[in-house]
């Protein structure tokens, strides 16, 4: 197999330059409090989430009215089995969703949208995603990361008035960042937007463009060259999908989400008016990251829906299926899986609802909470679906179509597992989410260390930084020694039959332990800390569990106070917290006792071919094409498979 030459337009960047680009796109300041950030710093600020924030009555009424209409539509107009079989959402279904206003759930009413809150938008996604995950993905990509959200935050009045009414009722939008050789490393972005008069001229290729096959409007990230009149940098644009020079070259197919309209889009000499630039030049990545601050909540919302469905099927099947004289649910090996699904679904819904309500109130900075919800939701939903397949046994591995053909209930358990798998990759893979959250979680340490861990700084700079760090830690470390978690009566308002106060005391103590562990690691590795991805991933996973425990307890108390299944909610929260505590203790053990160093040696051996002999004895069914497709700019040589729905 011959190597594909690198495009001459592909930027070549060092690791340091790539990190600087990502760092520059970060929102540096913390103007509002963050429960999760405080948690990582060893400060359990229960007051930031308890009492549980609640939506306004008119928001509830508007949201419930739409959910009722959407439920009726899902039950009467959506056939998930047909979408799975045909690998396409019928045009009439999308048209019906447009008429229902589903494209404008998050768009303000003054632009023709429904103006739903984040809470009810997420509930709607969970509902429609349970009918068809492909439809959930279409609506989410359109509103969470497509044209509406970036324009809502960064758009001009003229842009909002021009595009938001279209997005609310008729036009589907897509978000285009990824390229064939660019994933989570945007510093190497190759698509260009060259200023030419009052326009920009776009050239490049975008990959995995969710909704791109059917989209009418695109948010495109492209690199503007620096010049005397242009600051340059990665910049966001609204692009008409029907513009001359835009070609959808392929509709991609995946192991799951078979109805997903995801493709490859080429831009060749596409003229975009400067008036359609979002924000300033060079703000593209910042716009993308800011959009995702709340946009990421859509994926865990649909994971909540998946968990609810898994629980329903597990309950019904395990009561009907008997083995050795009793229902399989009463066998401990199966029962423990059902308990995991029930408790985790409760906690995940608590995390999503709490984060969403905080997003609606806009009094907290939820960038870490939303990222934790995405990370935790995508991982736990996959585990729940996998456990459901195991509970169903051979029927879990069998397709719904096959089950129906031989006379049994068509339960798409294997499809659920396939459809959920992408969530661990979408909108930031689990590995990238670990690093993103870790960067925010250790922000305080990096800020005070500053020049101390920068290899390019002078000894004088390092000395001054050391003095500043000493003052910070002299005040901070003593606060990690003791706290309310050591008082037997703390959080007593969470003790009603079932005692949740003990779990909150555990969270408080463990938060301080987590902060101490981070400090010890920072002292040990200093500037090399950012390379310890295994350690940082475990730190983040511990924080995710503590956040979920906190949310579960607060939700249980909310439901108890409102007389809504309070006793049962307390039971589920208690079960979840006990399960989470076991996972947390295991993660703490693996902070310092792991195979990270040994694994790195093995990886080097694999890459050097030392273990190539181990690969002998099999046939590789792959063809000999290039690992990464050629994305050299130029006119398209393929048929345009763009399929706008009107």
N, C-alpha and C positions, 0 to 999 in steps of 0.2 A: 504494500500500500504506500503510495507516494504522499508526501506531506503537502498540504495546501499552503501556498505562500501567503504570508501575512499581508493584508491590504495595506498599501502605502498610507492610507488615511487613518489607520488604526493607531491611536496614541500609544506610545511606549512609556510606561511609568514604572518607577521603583515602588517597593513596598511602602517606603516612607511617604512618597508623594500620594499614593493611593489613600493612605491613612489621613493625610492632611486634607484631601478633598472630602472624605467622609466626615472628618471632625469639623470642617468649616460649615457643613450643612446642618450640624446639630443645633438644636435650640439651646443656647448656652445658659440662659438665665432661668432661675426658678422663682417666678414672681408670685406664685400661689403655692399653698401647702400641698404636699403629696403624701398620702398615707403610706404607700409602698416605699417611697424614698426614705421616709423616716424609719420604716421597718428595717431596711437594710443598714441603717445607721445605729440600730439598737434602741430606737425610740418607738414604743408601741403607742401610737396616738389614736386610741379607740374613739376619742371625741370627734375625730374627723369623719367617722363612718357610723357612729351610733349616737342618738337614735337614727335608724335607717332613713335616709332622705326619701321623700315621696313626691310624686308628680302632682301638678295642679289638677283640680277637678275637671276643668274644661279640656285639658290635655287627655285625661283618662276617657272622657266621654267621646271625644273625637277619635281617639285611638281604638276604643272598643267598637264603635260603629263601623270603622273600616275593617277591623278584624272579622266582624260578622259577615260583611260582604265578601271579603277575601276567602273566608272558610267556605262559603257557599260556592264561590267560583272554583276553588280547589276540588271540592267534592263532586261538582257537576261538569266541569269543563276540562280538567287536567287528568290525563291517563298516563301515569308514570311508566307503566309497562310498555305502552306504545312508544314513548320517547326513548326508553332503553332499547327497544327492538329496532326502531328506525334510526337511532342515533341523531335525532333532530327534534327540536320543539316545533310543533305545527304552527304555521303562520297565523292561523286563526286564534291560537292560544295567546300568542304574543299580542295580537291585535286586541283581544279581549282584556289583557292586562293593561294595555294602553288606555282603553276606554274606562277601565276601573280606576285609573289614576295611579296604578302601582309604580309607574316610572317616576312619579313625582312625590313619593312618600316623604322624602327628606327636603323637598324644595318648598320654599315659603309660599303661602297662599297668594301673595301679591303677584307671584310669577305663574300662577296657575297650578301650583303644587298642593299637596295635602297638608303640608306643615306638621307632620308627625314628629313627636319627640324621638330621641335616640332609643328610649325604652320601647316604644311601640313599633318603631321601625325594625328593631331586632326581633320583637315578637312576631311581626309579620314575616320576616325572613325565615324564622324557625318554622312557622306554619307552612309557608309555600315550599320551603326546602324539604319538608317531610313529604309533600306530595310529589315533588320532583327536585332533587338536588341540582339538576342542570338549570332549572328556572331560578332557584335561589341564587346560584352563581351569576346568572345573567343580570338579575336585579341588583345584586350586591356590587358587581363590577361596574355597573352603570352609575350607581349613586354613591358608593363608598369611596371609590377611587377614580371614577370617570369624571366627566366635565362638571357635574353639579357641585361636588365638594370643593375642588380647588377654586372654582369661581366664587363660591360662597365666602371663602376666606380671603382670597387674594384678588378676585376679579374687580374690574372697574364697574361703575354704574352702567355704562353703555354695554359692556360685555354681559352683565347679568340680564339686562333688558332684552338683549339680542338672543342669547342662547338658552337661558333657563326656562322660558315658556316652551321652547321646542323640546327640551329634555323632560319637561314635566308631562307632556302628553303624546308626543309623536316620535321623537328622535332618540335612538339608542346610542350610548356613548361608550368609549373604550379608553383604556390607559395604556400607553406604549412607552415602556422604558427599556425592557430587556432586549438584548441583541444576541445573535448566534454565539458570540464570544464574550458577552458581557452579562453577568448575572448580578451578584451583590457587590460588584466592584465597579461602580459607575465612573471611576476615574478614567477608564479605558473606553468610554462611550465614543463610538465612531460616527454616528449619524450627525451630520453637520447642518447648520442653518446659517447660510452666508448672507449678510445684508446686501441688498441690491435695490437702491432707490428707497421707496417706501415699503418694500417687501423684504421678506427673508426667503431664501431658496433652499429647500430641504432636500438632502440626499442621504440615503442610508437604508438599512434593512432592520426591521423589528421582528422579534420572535415571541411566540406565546402571547399573542394579543387577544386576551379574553374579550369576547364580543366583537373583535375586529372584523370577523367575517360578515356580520350583519350591521355593523355600526354606521351611523350617519355622521357622528362627530367623534373626533379623536383628541385626546390629550397626548401630545408627543413631546418627549424630552430629546433635545438636540444640542449639540455643542456649537456655540457662536464663536468664531475666531476673534481673538483680541486684536484691536487696531486703535488708531488714534481717536476715533469717534465711538468706539464700542468697547466696553469693559470685558465683553465676552464671557465665556463659561457656559455651563450646562443650563439650558433655558427651557421653559415650558411654553407650548403653543396650543391653541385650539385650531384644529385642522378639519376642514370639510372632507369627509371620506370620499366624496364624489369628485374631488379636485383632479384636474389633469395631472398624470404622473403618479397617482396613488394606485398600486396594484396589490390585491390580496392574492398571493401566489400559491397558498396552500391552506386547506382546512385541516388542522392537525387532529389526530385521533389518539385517545388515551385509554389506559386500563379501566378508568372509571369516568364518571360524568360524560357519558357518551353523547349527550345532547349539547355539550359545550361548544359554542361557536368561537373557537380559538384558532388563530391562524398565523401566517407569516405575511407581513406587509412591507412592500418596497416603496420607497419614495425616490422619484427621479425628477429633479428639477421642478419640484412642487413649490409654487409661489404661495406664500402665506402673508397676508397684510400684517404690518407691524401692530395694527390695532388688535390683533388676535394673539399677541404675546401676553402670557399671564405673568404679572409681576415684572420685575426688572431682569435684565440679562444677568446670568449667573445665579439666579435664585431657584433654578429648577429643582435641585435636590432638596433644598429647604422646603419648597412647596410640596414635593412628594412626601417627605417625612412628616410634615405638619398635617397633611391630608390623612396620613395613616394613623395619626394619633388617636382619632376616633374611628376611622375607617376600618381599623383592624378588629373592631368589636363585632363586625358582621359575621366573620368566620366562627368565632366561639358561639355566637347566637344560634347559628345553624347546627353547631355541635350539640347545643342544648336540645334542640329538636330531635337530633339523632339519638341522644341518650334517652329521651322520653319514649321514643319508638322502641328502642332496644328493651327498655324496661317492660313495656306493654307486651311485647312478643315473648320475652322471657317468662313473665308471669303467666300468660295464657298457655304457653306450650308446656311449661314445667308442671303445671297443674293437671294437664291432660295426659301427658306422657308418664306411664308407669313402668317401673323396673323393680324387680325383686319385691313385689307386693306393695309398693307405695309410690306416690308421685316422685319424680326425679328431684323436684325442688326440696324434698325432705331428706335427700342424701346430702351430707355435709359438703362433699366435693363440688356439687352443683350449687347448693345453697350459698356458699361463700361467694360464688361468682354473681349470683343474683343480688346479694347484699352489696357487693362492690358497685354494681351498676346503679342500684337505687340510691346509695349514699353519694356516689360521685355525680349523678345527675342533679341531685339536690344542691350539692356544693357548686357545681358549675353554673347552674341557673342563678345561684346567689352571687357568684362572682360577676356574671354578665349583667344582671339587673343592677347591682350596686355600682359597677363601673359606668353603666349607661346613665343612671340617674345622676351620678356625679358629673358626667359629661354634659347633661342637660342643664344642670344648675350652674356650671362653669365657675364654681368657687374653688375648685381644687385643680391642680395640675395632674392629669391622669395619664400622662404619656407612659409611665411605667405600668400602671394598672392595666391599661389597654393591651400593652405588649405582653404582660403576664397572662391576661385572659386569653390572648391568641395562642401563646405558647402552651399553656396548661390545657386549654380546651381542645386544641388539635391533637395533643398527645393522649389525653384521657379518653376522648371520643373514639380514637382508633382502638384503644385497649378495650373499651366497652363493646364495640362492634365485634372485635375478635373473640371476646368471651361469649357473646351471643352465638356466634358461629359454632363455638365449642359446645355450648349448651344444646344447640340444635343437632349436633353430631353430623352424620352424613347428610341430613337435610339442610344443614347450614352451608354445606359446600355445594349443594345442588342449586341450580338456577330456579328462579320463580317460574319461568316458562316450562321447565321440565317437571316441576312439582305439579303445576296445573294440568299438564298433559297426562299425567298418570293418576289424576283424581284427588290430589291433596291441595290444601290451602297454599296459594302462591305467595310465599313469604320471601322477599328479596334480601335475605340476610347477607349473602355473599356480595350482592351488589352494594349494600350499605358499606361493607368493608372496603370495597374497591373505590367507591365514591369518596369516602372519608380520607383515604390515604394521601390525596394531594394537599390536604390542609396542613400537613406537616412541612410543606414546601411553599405553597402559595404565600404571597405577601410577606416574605421573609421566612426562610427555612428555620427549623428548630435550632440548628447550629448558629445561624446568623442572629436569631432572636436571643440566644444565650449571650452572644457577644454584645449585642445592642443594649440589652438590659443590664449586663454587667458593667458596661461603660457608664451608664447612668447611675448604677448602684454605687460604684466606687468613685464617682465624680468628686465627692468631697475630698477623698484621699489624694486624687490626682491634682486637684486644685491647690491643696496646701503643699504637696510635695513639689509640684511645678518644676522649676529648674533643677531641683535636687536629682531628679531621675532622667533629665534630658542629657544625653551623652554629648551634645554639642555645646553645652554651657560651660563657662569658665569656672575655676575653683572658687572665685569670689562670689559668682552668682549662686553656686551650690551652697556656699556657707550661709549666705543670706536666706536662701530657701530653707536650709536646715533649721535656722533659728525660728523662722515663721512656723514651720511644721512642729517644732518642739512646743511652742506656745499653744497651738491647736490641740495637740494630743494631751498636753498637760491638763487641759480643761475637759476634754472629751472622754478620755479613758476612765477616769474615776467614776463617771456616770454609768459605766457598763458593769460595775461590780454588783450593785444591788438595785432592786426595783419592786414594784407592786406584785410581780409574779411570785415573790417569796412570802407574801402575806396570805394566810389561809382564808381571810375574809374578802379579799379583793374580788371585784366583779361579781359580787353577790346577787346583783339583780338578774343574773343569768342562771339562777338556780330555782327551777320549778319542777319538782318531781325528778326529772333528769337534771344532773348538775353539769352545765356547760361552763361554769366559772372556772373549773379546774383546767379546761382546755385553753381558756383565754390567759390564765396565769402561765400556762406552758408556752403560749405564743410570746408573751412578754419576756419570759426568761430566755427563750430560744432566740428571740430577736437580738438580745444583748450578746448571746453566745455567737450568733452569726456575725455580728459586727466585730467581735474580738477576733474571730477566725480570719476575717478579711484583713484586719490590722496586722495580725501575725504574718499573713501571707505577703502583705505589702512590705513589711519589715524584712522579710526573708528574700524576696525576689526583686523588690523595688521596680526599676524600669522594665524588667523582664516579665512583670506580672501579666501584661497583656498577651503574652505568648502562652500562658498557662491556661489553655482553653478548657481542659478537662476540669481543673479546679474551679474556674469561673462558672462553668456550666452547672456544677453541683451547688455552688453558692446560690445561683439564680433559682435552681429547682427547689432548694430549701425555702427561699423567699416566696416562691409560688405556692408551696404547700401552706406556709404560714398565712399568706393572704387569703387563700381559699378557706382555711379554718376560721379566720376572722369573719369573712363574709358569711359563711354558713351559720355561725353562732348569731350574728346580727340579724340575719334573715329569719332564723327560728324565733328569735325574740319578737321581731316585727309581727310574724304570723300569730304568735301566741297573744300578743297585745291586741290584735284585731279580731281574735276569735276565729281564725281561719286555719284549722288543723294544727293548732299550736303544739299539742302533745306529740303528734306524729312528727312534726317538724323538728322538735327537740330530739326525738329518737334518731331521726336520720342525721341530724347534725352531730349527735354524739357518736354514732357509728362512723361517720366520715372522719371525725377528728381522731378517733382511735386508730383508724386505718392510716391516716396521714402521719400521725406521730411515729408509727413504725417505719414509714418511708423516710421521714426526716432523720431519724436516728441512723438508718442505714447510710444515708447520704453524708452525714457528719463523719461516720466511720471511714467513708471512702475519700474524704477530703485529704487525709494524710496517709491512708493505707490503700494504695491503688497500683495499677500496672502502667501508669502513664509513661514513665521513663523507659520501661521495657518495650512498650508498644511502639515508641518512637524508633527504637533500634530495629524492631521487626519491619516497620514501614520502610526504613532506609534499605533494608535487605530486599524487600519486595520490589522497590523501585529500581534497584541496581541489578535485579535479575538473579540474586543469590538463591532464591527459592523457586526459580522457574521450573525446576524439575518436578515440583509438586503439581504443576498444571498438566502434566502428561497423562494420557489415558482417556481424554475426552475429545469430543468434536465441538468446535465453536460454530453454531449455526448463523452467526452474524455474517453479513457480506463484507466486502473490502472497501466500502466507501469511507470518506473522510470522517474523523471524529467530530469535527465542527464544520458546518457548511460554509462555503465561500460567500462572503457578504460584501464583495467589492461593489461600490456604488456604480450605477449605470442603469440603462433602460431595462425594463423587465422583458424577459423572453418567454414568459409563461402566461397562460390564460388567467384572466382576472376572475376569481371565484367569489368576488364580493356579491352579497345577496341582501340588499336592503329590503326591509319588510314594510310594505305600505298597504 
